[in-house]
Amino acid sequence: MRRSFARIKGIGFLLWHGKHMLIHIFLGVLWVWILREFWGMLDVRWIYLAAFGSWLPDIDHLLYFATYGRDDPYTQSILSFIRTRKWRVLVKYIETGHKYNTNLQFHNVYTLGLIMAFCILSFFYDYRLGVVLFGSMVTHYFYDMTEDVLVLGYLNNNWERMGHDDAEVSAPSVPKSP
């Protein structure tokens, strides 16, 4: 009994502290609901595609950890938590620290503009899967920008530039790890 309760409690912890991703998925599905109202129909595949599309921009974080940001103190802290299997500390660290990661290559207004253009083109060519996919990605970026303003009080620096700044990659991008 105790072991199964601990598993449930652990899942609850992960869901609560991972709510950022759940909100992205919710917004993607909300986008499908809006499209359903506009188009007067719903295809179940759109729900799956929107959930995937609303998650897709966060691949940028994985690219950062695996390639151009692997020497960053933020990445080193995350890898340390993974090696030592401090999962709860890792989840809380990512939850509080990911907003200070200002070197993401694709979290910028240029990528957002390109994806919005693809969404609009898909709409004009009646390519509904494109509208669902690109629109859900747009909701992801708009939510991240809104969250930056609410959490940080300003837009994260990466929104203003294309790519990352090599001079900043080695600079500490988050508060000290717990």
N, C-alpha and C positions, 0 to 999 in steps of 0.2 A: 504493500500500500504506500509506504513512504517513498519508494523509488518512483512509482508512477506519478505521485503528487509532485515530486521534485522536477520531473520531466515537464509536467503541465506548467508549473511555476516558471521553469526555464523558457518555455515557449512564450508564455505571457510576457516575460522580461524582454525577449527578443522582439516580439511584436510591438510592445510599447516603445522601445527605444529605436526600433526600425520603422516607426510610423512615417518617416519621411518618404520611404519607398512606397508604402501603402497609399499615401496621399497621391503620389505620382500616378499609380495605377488607377485609383479612384477618379482622378481628373481625366485620364485617358478614356475610361468607361463613360464618364459624364459627356465627353466629346462625342462618343458614339450615340448617346441618348439625344443630344442636340441634333445630330445628323439624322437620326431616326425620325425626329419631329419634322425636320426639313424635307427629307426624302419620302416620308410616309411609309417606310418599311425598315425592317431590321434583319440583318444577316448575322447569325451567331458568330461566324468567323470574324466579324468586325470587332467583337468584344475581345477575342484573343489577340487580334492584330493590334488593337489599341493598347491593351495591357503590355504587349511586347514593345510597341513604339514608345510608350510613356516611360519604359525602363531603359530603352536603347541608348539615350544620350549619356547615361552613367557608365557606359563602357569607357568613356574618357578617363574616368578615375582608374580603371584597371590598366589602361594604357600608361597612365602616369606612373603607377606603382611598378609596372613591369619594364618600362623603357626610360623615358626622358626624366622621370622624377625619382628614380630608384635610390639616388644618393641624398635625397631630401630628408631632413630630420623627421618630418611627419611620416614618411614612408618607413624609415628605419624603426620608428616607434611601433608602427602597425605590425611590421614583420617580427619584431621582438615579442609582441603580444601573441602572435600566431605561433611562433616557435615555443613559447612557454605555456601555450594553451590557456591563456587568460582571456577567455571568450567574453565574459561580462565586461571586463575592463576595456577590451577591444571595441565592443559595441558602443559603450558610453564614450570612448575616446573619439571614435568616428562620428558619433552623433554630435558631439560638441566641437570637434575640430575641423570637420570637412568644409565649413564655411570659410575658414582661414587659408584654405589651399587655393592660392591665387595664380597658379601656374598651369591650369588646365588649358589644353590647346583648343578644344572645341566648345567650351562654354564661353561664347562671346557673341556679340551682336551680329557679326558677319555670318556665322554659322546659323544663327536664328533667322536672319534675313533670307539666306539661301533656302532653308527648310520651309519658311513661309512662302517663298516663291514657288517651290515644288508643290506645296499644298494648293496654292491658288491655280497653278497650271493644271494640276490634277482635277480640280473642280471644274475648270473651263472645258477640259477634254472629257468630262464625265467619267473619270477614272476613280471610282469610289474607293477602291483599296488604297490608292495613293492619298486621297483626302483623309481617310481614317489614319493611315500610318503617319504621314507628315503632320497632320493636325494634332495627333496625340503627342508627337515630339515637341511641337510648339507649346502645348500646355506644360510640358516638362520644363522647358526653358523659362517660360513666364512665371511658373511657380518658384523656380530657383531664384529668379530675380526679385520677386516679391518677398521671398523668405530672407534674402540678403538684406533688403531694406528693413524688414521687421526685426531680424536678429542682430545685424551689425549696425544698422542705422544708415547704411549707404550701400551702393552696389559694389560688389567684390571687384577688385582691379582687373581680373581676367576678362570681364565683359567688354572692356575698352580696347582690347588688342587681339590681333590674330596670332595664335600660337602662344608660346611661353617666352619669358624673358630669361635668358641664360644667366644673367647676373643674379636673378632672384631665386633660382632653383636651389642654390646651396644655403639660402637664408632661411632661418627658422620661420615656418609659416603658421604655426599654431602654438598655443601655450604649452608649457612643459607637460610631459605625460604624467599621469597619476602614479 
